[in-house]
Amino acid sequence: MRVVTYILLALLLLLQYPLWLGKGSWLKVWDMGKQVEAQKQINEQTQKRNAALDAEVRDLKSGTDAIEERARSELGMTKQSEVFFQVVGAEGAATASAVTAATPFKDKLK
């Protein structure tokens, strides 16, 4: 009788092995679920970044305000009749510009 019990127990363990440690086991499914969640978060961040870049591209294509802003901040450009003042304070450097004439910026771009 004991031999039959041991044989049945061994068969039960052999049947359980693929469920817990085999190719499609619960552990691998659980690990794959964690990887899917991590990839979903990465995809969400990438979609937000792409949406922001798409909005920036559309803004640059459609209007001159964004181009003017970029030219001022990144290239340090000023309008034709504009005077630039740099004010240095105790806490750090602050910049300000004063407009002396109202010449449109897009005329300078042509």
C-alpha positions in Angstrom: 0.0 0.0 0.0 2.9 2.4 0.8 4.4 1.8 -2.6 1.2 2.8 -4.3 1.0 6.0 -2.2 4.6 6.9 -3.1 4.0 6.2 -6.8 0.8 8.4 -6.8 2.7 11.1 -4.9 5.5 11.0 -7.5 3.0 11.3 -10.3 1.4 14.2 -8.6 4.7 16.0 -8.3 5.6 15.2 -11.9 2.2 16.7 -13.0 2.8 19.8 -10.8 6.3 20.5 -12.1 5.2 22.1 -15.4 2.6 24.2 -13.6 5.2 25.8 -11.3 8.6 25.6 -13.0 8.0 24.7 -16.7 7.8 26.7 -19.9 4.4 28.3 -19.2 4.6 28.3 -15.4 2.9 30.6 -13.0 6.2 32.1 -12.0 7.1 33.0 -15.6 3.6 34.4 -16.2 3.9 36.5 -13.0 7.3 37.8 -14.1 6.0 38.6 -17.6 3.1 40.5 -16.1 5.6 42.7 -14.2 7.6 43.3 -17.4 4.4 44.2 -19.3 3.5 46.8 -16.6 7.0 48.3 -16.7 6.8 48.5 -20.5 3.4 50.2 -20.3 4.8 52.9 -18.1 7.7 53.5 -20.5 5.3 53.6 -23.4 3.1 56.2 -21.5 6.1 58.4 -20.8 7.2 58.1 -24.5 3.7 59.0 -25.7 3.7 62.1 -23.5 7.1 63.2 -24.8 6.0 62.5 -28.4 2.8 64.6 -27.9 4.9 67.5 -26.5 7.3 67.3 -29.4 4.4 67.1 -31.9 2.8 70.2 -30.4 6.1 72.0 -30.6 6.6 71.1 -34.2 3.1 72.2 -35.1 3.7 75.5 -33.3 6.9 76.1 -35.1 5.3 75.3 -38.5 2.3 77.5 -38.0 3.4 80.6 -36.3 6.3 83.0 -36.0 5.9 83.6 -32.2 7.5 80.3 -31.4 10.3 81.0 -33.8 10.9 84.4 -32.3 10.9 82.9 -28.8 13.5 80.3 -29.8 15.7 82.9 -31.5 15.6 85.1 -28.4 16.2 82.4 -25.8 18.6 80.0 -27.6 20.4 82.3 -30.0 20.4 85.5 -28.1 18.9 87.5 -31.0 17.2 90.9 -30.7 15.0 92.8 -33.0 16.5 95.4 -35.3 15.8 98.5 -33.2 15.9 96.8 -29.8 18.4 97.5 -27.0 19.4 94.7 -24.7 20.2 95.3 -21.0 21.7 92.8 -18.6 21.1 93.5 -15.0 23.3 91.8 -12.4 21.9 91.6 -8.9 23.1 90.3 -5.6 21.4 86.9 -6.0 22.5 86.3 -9.6 22.2 87.6 -13.1 18.8 88.6 -14.5 18.2 89.7 -18.0 15.7 92.1 -19.4 15.2 93.7 -22.8 13.7 97.0 -23.7 11.9 97.5 -26.9 12.6 100.9 -28.5 10.7 100.5 -31.8 7.9 98.2 -32.8 9.5 96.6 -35.9 8.1 93.1 -36.6 10.5 90.2 -36.0 9.4 88.4 -39.1 10.8 91.1 -41.3 14.2 90.3 -40.0 13.8 86.6 -40.9 13.2 87.3 -44.6 
